[in-house]
Structures are given as C-alpha cells and as structure tokens.
Amino acid sequence: MEYDVFIIGSGVAGRYVAKTCAQAGLTVAIADNREYGGTCANRGCDPKKIVMGPTEVYDLADNLEGKGVAKLPKLSWKKNQKFKKRFTDKVPPGIENKLKDLGVTLYHQSPKFLDKNTLLVEGKTIKAKKIVIATGQIPRSLDLDGAKFLRTSDDFLKLKKMPKSMIFIGAGYVGLEFAHMATRYGCKVTVVDRGERALDAFDADLASELVRVSEEMGIKFIFNSEIKNIEKLSENYRVNYKQGNNNEKIKARLIFNTAGRVPAIDALNLDKGEVTFSEKGVTVNKYLQNTSNEDVYACGDVSSHSVPLTPLSGIEAKVVSENIISGNKEEIDVPLVPSAVFTIPNLAMVGLSEAEAKKRYKNVIVKHEFPSKWYNVKRSNEKAYGYKIIINKRTNEIIGAHILGPHASETINLFTLAINLKLTTEAVKKMIFIYPSWSNDVKRMLY
C-alpha cells in the first residue's frame, strides 16, 4: 500500500492533519495503538474534569457549611465513573466513523519505521510520501526495583472504586490534581517528590500556599526524598525511601507514578527512518519538519517544539497540514500559552515568572498579595486566594500573571488577552467588568 500521507497518532493533532489532508484530495492513512481520540479526550483533560466536577460542589459546600449549607453532599466515585463513560465511550467510535467518512484508512497498531518512507503496521509494509508523527506523550518510566507495581494516570481514571489510601510519586500537575480529587472522594493521600517543592513550573509563593491548603485538607507531602524500592505486601504496597540520612517507609493500597511524561517515540524505530530526536521529542525546524528526514513532520506533544497542551497541538497540526498540502510556507509561531493546575483552588499562570521578568527587564513591578478580606473570598469563605502580577515599569504593560484561587483557570484568560494586546494596567483598570464576579478582581490586582 502507498499513501500520500500517513499519520501516527489519532489525538487532536493527528486527526486534524488527517481530516485536512483528506479534504485536500490526498490519500491518507492513520494509525493508533490505542483507542482512537488520543489522551485528552479518552484518558486525560476531559475525563479528568468530569471526575473533578463533584469535588468542586463538595468544596463549595464545605466552605459554606453552617452558612446556608446544612449538610455536606456525599460523593460517589462509582456514579461519577458511570457518568464519565457517557463521554469517553463515544469518543473512539465517533472519531473512527468521521475519519472513515472522509476516506481515511485506519490502522490499529503502532507502526515501525523500516526506512525513510516505509512503515510496518499490522504486518503490512506501507509506503508514504509524507509521514506525520503525532503520538503525544506517555508516563515517564521510573527505574527502580518494584516499578512494575506502579499505576499510571490511566489507571486512576479507570478505578472501579476509590481505595482507602494511595501514594503519588511526583508533585507535578498530575500528582497534585489527582491527590485533590482522591482526598475529596475519601482517600488518604500521600505525595512524594525528590525535589524541594511542588509544581516547579509555577510561582513558588503561590505553590507553597497551595501545598499549605492541601495539607489542611489531609494530603501529606514528603519532599527531598529518594525512593529506593517498592514492595508488595498482603493488602498494601510499601515505598522505601531515603530522606536526608534517614531510611523511611510508607505504605498504601495503591501507588501511582506521576513523575511526569515523555514523548511517545520508543516503539517507532526512528533510527531506521533516519528521524532525529532527543529527550524533548522528534526534532523539528520552523516548519515542524524533521531536521534529518524531510518527509517526516511532527506535531503535538511529541514534537521537540511543543508545549504539552492541547490547544497548541491544534495550532501545530494546522501548520503541518498546510506545509504538506502547499509546501513549506507556514512557520510555527507559538502564541502566549496560559497554563493551569486543576486542583481546588486552581493555580494558573501566563507570561513571565517573577525571576524571568527581572532577568529580562531592568525594572519590574510585582503586585503580590493573599487578600483574605476581599468580598469574593469572604462571600464563599474560600480557603486560599492569592495572586502575583508582573508589570514592566517602563511601559506599565502587564508581562506576567499568576493566580491561586477559585476559577483561576478562567480568570487567567483575561490576563492572557491583556498581555497579548500589550495592555497597560491603566487600560485594564478603566474597563468595566461585571460586579460581583471573580473577573472583576483582575482590576483590583493591579492597584
């Protein structure tokens, strides 16, 4: 078989390329070694938010217990999982049917490169003029004795019942988000990390406050720890670790690897395809074309150029599609990318950190506070609320924003607009927002 375009991976990036190229009249095939639809829709962003939903209700009720809420709601993991499946079960067949209707040929296996333009998939030798790698990322493997006992984020989202206890190895996005969810569903949670703090990519002051409120709700954190091994006991698993000069141990019913994710490229035999790559992913140029095999493109989380966020995958896929269809004319231009941790409260950021801003600009203004007496905080009795806004003193433009609080993942979008449009603090303060709303606090953060 021979195709104009062969795509590996059916997530946001992969299926966009498949759809666009098929609509342009090219012969297209796509392959995935798992259910069609990729991580975000099947086992990532979307189902995660569904699991989070009831915990948001519980948290607000907890804040207002005795202040209008007479009794806390009871969360049901089992019923929530059933609700979640209404969304996830429809994804693979829906995507497969749409691709088939476009004339795209589907394969259900991870291809392997045989040479620059040849793949082996489902026992068939496939030739392709252009090959697109859009395989995303997978959990990072941990090289330690007993690693086979570790579960992943996929396993967490498929749990049939919530265990009495669990340990997360890694205090990043996934570890913190799942720790918050599991705790509110009644699980005793411990988060273990080799570093000094949680969420290295986020503002240290706000992350520290998030850890504080997490501890108050019952999550235990163990930092500066080196895990030695994992043992299976009769009912539990035991993590043996070293902290300083002391050998310590902790046990739980389940242990999850949340130590980050890496590009999913190991199974592709990239060397045989003369495809250059690094630990960051498939190496690409400004056209998202591989630097050694000009017939290979990469988009989404697997690209060395990418930030692992779904909206950027779609932008990269558009660039790849246009360059395959019309030749290399479209260069990737990464927009300002906001990011959020969906704990409760949310922690969100966009633009420069305080340290980055002070390196880049001669004079910066930092607006930082934990405003416990603001109206919105008091009306819903919030457990934590804080912000850090970075301003270029010379131009008075906003260059970075960091928020901890309810709906921070929404509020941060207003700062994304402000930074993209190079708005000054005065311009934002002159705007009229709905009062009372969390968004209205944006103006107050700039005084």
C-alpha positions in Angstrom: 0.0 0.0 0.0 1.1 3.6 -0.7 -0.4 6.8 0.7 0.3 10.5 0.2 0.2 11.0 4.0 0.5 8.5 6.8 -0.2 9.8 10.4 0.8 8.1 13.6 -1.5 9.1 16.4 -5.2 10.0 16.5 -5.2 12.7 19.1 -6.1 16.4 18.4 -3.1 16.9 16.2 -3.1 13.7 14.3 -6.8 13.7 13.4 -6.7 17.3 12.3 -3.9 16.6 9.8 -5.8 13.5 8.6 -9.0 15.5 8.1 -7.4 18.5 6.4 -5.2 16.4 4.0 -8.1 14.1 3.1 -10.3 17.1 2.3 -7.5 18.4 0.1 -7.7 15.3 -2.0 -4.7 13.4 -0.7 -4.7 9.7 0.1 -4.5 9.4 3.9 -4.0 6.7 6.4 -3.8 7.0 10.2 -2.7 4.5 12.9 -3.1 4.3 16.7 -2.1 1.6 19.1 -4.8 2.5 21.5 -8.4 3.7 21.2 -8.9 6.5 18.7 -9.1 10.0 20.1 -5.8 10.3 21.9 -5.0 11.1 25.6 -7.0 14.3 26.1 -10.5 13.0 25.2 -10.1 9.4 26.4 -7.8 9.4 29.4 -6.7 13.0 30.1 -8.1 16.5 30.2 -11.7 15.7 29.5 -12.4 12.8 31.8 -10.2 14.4 34.5 -12.5 17.4 34.6 -15.6 15.2 34.9 -14.0 13.4 37.9 -13.2 16.9 39.3 -16.8 18.2 38.9 -18.3 16.7 42.1 -15.3 17.7 44.1 -16.0 21.4 43.2 -19.5 21.0 44.5 -18.2 19.4 47.7 -15.6 22.1 48.3 -18.0 25.0 47.9 -20.5 23.2 50.2 -17.7 22.6 52.7 -16.8 26.3 52.6 -20.4 27.3 53.3 -21.4 24.6 55.8 -23.3 26.3 58.6 -23.7 29.4 56.4 -26.6 28.2 54.3 -25.5 24.7 53.6 -26.9 22.4 56.3 -25.3 19.1 55.3 -22.3 18.2 53.2 -23.0 16.2 50.0 -21.8 12.7 49.7 -19.6 11.9 46.7 -20.0 8.7 44.8 -16.9 7.6 42.8 -18.9 4.8 41.2 -21.7 7.0 39.9 -19.2 9.6 38.7 -17.3 7.0 36.8 -20.5 5.9 35.1 -21.3 9.5 34.2 -17.8 9.9 32.8 -18.2 6.9 30.5 -21.1 8.7 28.8 -18.4 11.0 27.3 -15.4 8.7 26.9 -17.2 5.7 25.4 -18.5 7.8 22.5 -15.1 9.2 21.5 -13.3 6.3 19.7 -16.2 5.1 17.5 -17.2 8.7 16.8 -13.7 9.7 15.6 -13.3 6.5 13.6 -16.6 7.0 11.8 -15.7 10.6 10.9 -12.3 9.6 9.5 -13.8 6.7 7.5 -16.4 9.1 6.0 -13.5 11.2 4.8 -11.9 8.2 3.1 -9.1 7.9 5.6 -7.7 4.3 6.0 -7.5 3.3 9.7 -4.9 1.0 11.3 -4.9 -0.2 14.9 -1.3 -0.7 15.8 1.8 1.3 16.4 3.8 1.5 13.1 7.6 0.9 13.0 9.9 2.6 10.5 11.7 0.3 8.0 13.3 3.2 6.1 12.7 6.9 5.5 9.4 6.4 3.7 8.4 2.9 4.7 6.5 1.7 7.7 5.4 -1.7 9.0 2.0 -1.8 10.6 -0.4 -4.7 11.2 2.0 -6.9 9.3 1.7 -4.8 6.2 4.5 -2.8 4.5 3.3 0.7 3.9 4.9 3.4 1.7 4.1 7.1 2.3 5.3 10.3 0.7 4.9 12.2 3.9 4.7 10.7 7.5 3.4 12.7 10.4 4.3 11.7 14.0 1.6 12.8 16.4 1.9 10.2 19.1 1.8 12.5 22.1 3.4 11.7 25.5 3.3 8.8 27.9 4.2 8.5 31.6 7.9 8.6 32.4 9.3 5.2 33.4 10.9 5.0 36.8 14.0 2.9 37.0 13.6 1.3 40.4 13.1 -2.1 41.9 9.3 -2.7 42.1 8.4 -0.3 39.4 6.1 -2.9 38.0 3.7 -2.2 40.9 3.2 1.4 39.9 -0.1 2.5 38.4 -0.5 5.5 36.0 -2.9 8.3 35.4 -4.8 6.0 33.0 -5.4 3.5 35.9 -6.5 6.3 38.2 -9.2 7.4 35.9 -10.4 3.8 35.4 -10.6 2.9 39.1 -13.8 1.0 39.8 -13.7 2.1 43.5 -11.7 4.5 45.5 -9.2 2.7 47.8 -8.6 3.6 51.4 -5.1 5.0 50.7 -2.8 5.9 47.8 0.6 7.4 47.2 1.6 9.6 44.2 5.2 9.7 43.3 5.7 13.1 41.8 4.3 16.5 42.9 3.6 17.9 39.4 0.4 18.7 37.6 -1.0 15.2 37.6 0.1 14.2 41.1 -1.5 17.3 42.7 -4.7 17.2 40.7 -5.3 13.5 41.4 -4.3 14.0 45.1 -7.0 16.7 45.4 -9.7 14.5 43.7 -8.9 11.3 45.7 -8.8 13.1 49.0 -12.3 14.6 48.5 -13.5 11.2 47.4 -12.5 9.9 50.8 -9.0 8.5 50.2 -5.9 9.0 52.5 -3.3 10.5 50.2 0.5 11.0 50.3 2.5 12.8 47.7 6.3 12.0 47.5 8.8 14.0 45.5 12.6 14.1 45.2 12.6 17.9 44.9 12.2 20.6 47.5 8.7 21.8 46.4 5.6 21.0 44.4 4.9 22.4 40.9 8.3 23.6 39.8 6.9 25.3 36.7 4.6 27.6 38.8 5.3 30.6 41.1 6.9 29.3 44.3 4.9 31.6 46.7 1.6 30.5 45.3 2.6 26.9 45.0 3.6 27.0 48.7 0.2 28.3 49.6 -1.4 25.6 47.6 0.6 23.0 49.5 -0.5 24.6 52.8 -4.2 24.4 52.0 -3.7 20.8 50.6 -2.1 19.7 53.9 -5.1 21.3 55.8 -7.5 19.1 53.8 -5.4 16.0 54.7 -2.8 15.5 52.0 0.6 14.5 53.3 3.7 15.8 51.4 7.2 14.2 51.6 9.8 16.3 49.8 13.6 15.8 49.3 13.1 12.0 49.2 14.9 9.4 47.1 12.8 6.3 46.5 14.8 3.1 46.9 12.2 0.4 46.0 8.6 -0.6 46.1 7.4 -3.9 47.8 4.1 -5.7 47.6 2.6 -6.7 50.9 -0.6 -8.7 51.5 -3.0 -5.8 51.1 -0.8 -2.8 50.5 2.3 -1.7 48.7 5.3 -0.2 50.6 7.6 2.5 49.4 11.0 2.5 50.9 12.8 5.9 50.6 15.7 7.9 52.0 15.2 11.4 53.3 18.5 13.0 54.3 20.4 10.4 56.2 17.3 8.5 57.3 15.7 5.5 55.8 11.9 5.8 55.8 8.9 3.8 54.6 5.3 4.4 53.9 2.5 2.1 52.7 -0.8 2.4 50.8 -3.3 0.3 48.9 -2.2 1.8 45.5 0.9 3.7 44.3 0.8 5.9 41.2 3.7 7.1 39.0 3.0 10.9 38.5 6.7 11.8 37.8 6.0 13.5 34.5 5.5 12.5 30.9 7.9 11.9 28.0 7.4 11.8 24.2 6.0 8.5 23.0 8.6 7.6 20.4 10.4 4.4 21.7 8.2 2.0 19.7 8.7 3.7 16.3 12.2 2.7 15.4 13.0 6.2 14.4 16.7 5.4 13.7 15.6 3.2 10.8 13.6 6.1 9.4 16.6 8.4 9.8 14.5 10.6 12.0 16.4 12.7 14.5 15.0 13.0 18.0 16.0 13.9 21.6 14.5 13.6 25.1 12.3 16.5 24.1 10.8 14.6 21.2 11.0 14.5 17.4 13.4 17.2 16.4 11.8 19.7 14.1 12.5 23.0 12.3 10.3 26.1 12.0 8.0 24.2 9.6 7.7 21.4 12.1 9.6 19.2 9.6 12.1 16.7 11.0 15.7 18.1 10.7 17.1 14.9 9.1 14.2 13.3 7.2 12.4 16.0 5.2 9.4 13.7 4.6 8.6 13.5 8.3 6.7 16.1 10.3 5.8 16.1 13.9 3.1 18.0 15.8 1.5 17.9 19.2 3.2 16.9 22.5 5.7 14.6 20.7 7.3 17.5 18.8 10.5 18.9 20.3 9.0 22.3 19.6 5.8 21.8 21.6 4.5 22.6 25.0 2.3 19.7 26.2 -1.1 21.5 26.0 -4.0 20.5 23.8 -4.7 24.0 22.2 -1.2 24.2 20.9 -1.4 20.8 19.4 -4.2 22.1 17.1 -2.1 25.1 16.1 0.9 22.8 15.2 -1.4 20.5 13.3 -2.6 23.3 11.2 1.0 24.3 10.3 1.9 20.7 9.4 -1.2 20.3 7.2 -0.6 23.5 5.3 3.0 22.6 4.7 2.2 19.1 3.4 -0.5 20.4 1.1 1.2 23.5 -0.2 4.9 23.1 0.5 6.8 24.6 3.4 5.3 28.1 3.6 3.8 28.2 7.1 6.1 28.7 10.0 5.2 27.9 13.6 4.6 30.9 15.7 3.9 29.9 19.3 1.3 32.2 20.9 1.3 33.1 24.6 0.3 29.9 26.3 -1.5 30.0 29.7 -1.4 27.0 32.0 -3.4 25.8 35.0 -3.3 23.1 37.6 -6.9 21.9 38.3 -6.6 21.5 42.0 -9.2 23.2 44.2 -8.3 26.0 44.4 -6.8 26.3 40.8 -3.3 27.5 40.3 -2.8 29.3 37.0 -0.2 31.3 35.2 0.6 33.1 31.9 3.6 35.1 30.7 6.8 35.6 32.6 7.6 34.5 36.1 9.0 37.0 38.6 12.5 35.7 38.1 12.3 35.7 34.3 10.9 39.2 34.3 13.7 40.5 36.5 16.3 38.9 34.1 14.7 40.4 31.0 13.7 43.9 32.2 15.7 46.5 34.1 12.7 47.5 36.3 9.6 45.5 37.1 6.7 46.0 39.5 5.4 43.0 41.4 1.9 43.1 42.7 1.6 40.2 45.2 -1.0 39.5 47.9 -3.1 36.9 49.6 -6.3 39.1 50.0 -8.3 37.3 52.7 -10.6 40.3 53.2 -11.8 40.8 49.6 -15.5 40.4 49.1 -15.4 37.3 46.8 -13.1 35.5 49.3 -15.5 36.2 52.2 -18.8 35.5 50.5 -17.8 31.9 49.7 -15.5 31.5 52.7 -12.5 30.5 50.5 -9.6 28.6 52.0 -7.0 30.3 49.8 -6.7 33.1 47.4 -3.6 34.9 46.1 -2.0 36.5 43.1 1.3 37.8 41.7 1.1 40.2 38.7 4.3 41.2 37.0 4.5 44.6 35.3 7.1 46.3 33.1 7.7 49.5 35.0 8.9 51.5 31.9 5.8 50.7 29.8 3.4 49.9 32.5 2.4 46.8 30.5 1.4 43.5 32.2 4.0 40.8 31.3 3.1 38.0 33.7 0.2 36.8 35.9 -0.1 34.1 38.5 -3.3 33.3 40.3 -4.3 30.9 43.1 -8.0 30.7 43.7 -11.4 29.6 42.6 -11.8 29.8 38.8 -8.2 30.9 38.4 -8.1 28.8 35.3 -10.8 31.1 33.8 -9.6 34.4 35.2 -6.1 33.8 33.8 -7.5 34.1 30.3 -8.2 37.8 30.9 -4.5 38.3 31.6 -3.7 36.3 28.5 -5.7 38.8 26.5 -4.1 41.7 28.3 -0.6 40.5 27.7 -1.3 39.6 24.0 -2.7 43.0 23.4 0.1 44.7 25.3 -2.4 46.5 27.6 -1.2 48.8 30.3 -2.5 48.5 33.9 -4.3 51.8 33.4 -6.1 50.5 30.3 -7.4 47.4 32.2 -8.4 49.4 35.2 -10.6 51.7 33.0 -12.6 48.7 31.8 -16.0 47.8 33.3 -16.4 44.2 34.4 -19.5 42.5 36.0 -19.6 43.0 39.7 -19.5 41.0 41.8 -17.5 38.4 39.8 -14.1 36.8 40.1 -13.1 38.5 36.9 -13.7 41.9 38.4 -10.9 41.1 40.9 -8.4 41.5 38.0 -8.6 45.2 38.2 -8.1 45.2 41.9 -5.0 43.1 41.5 -3.4 45.9 39.5 -3.7 48.7 42.2 
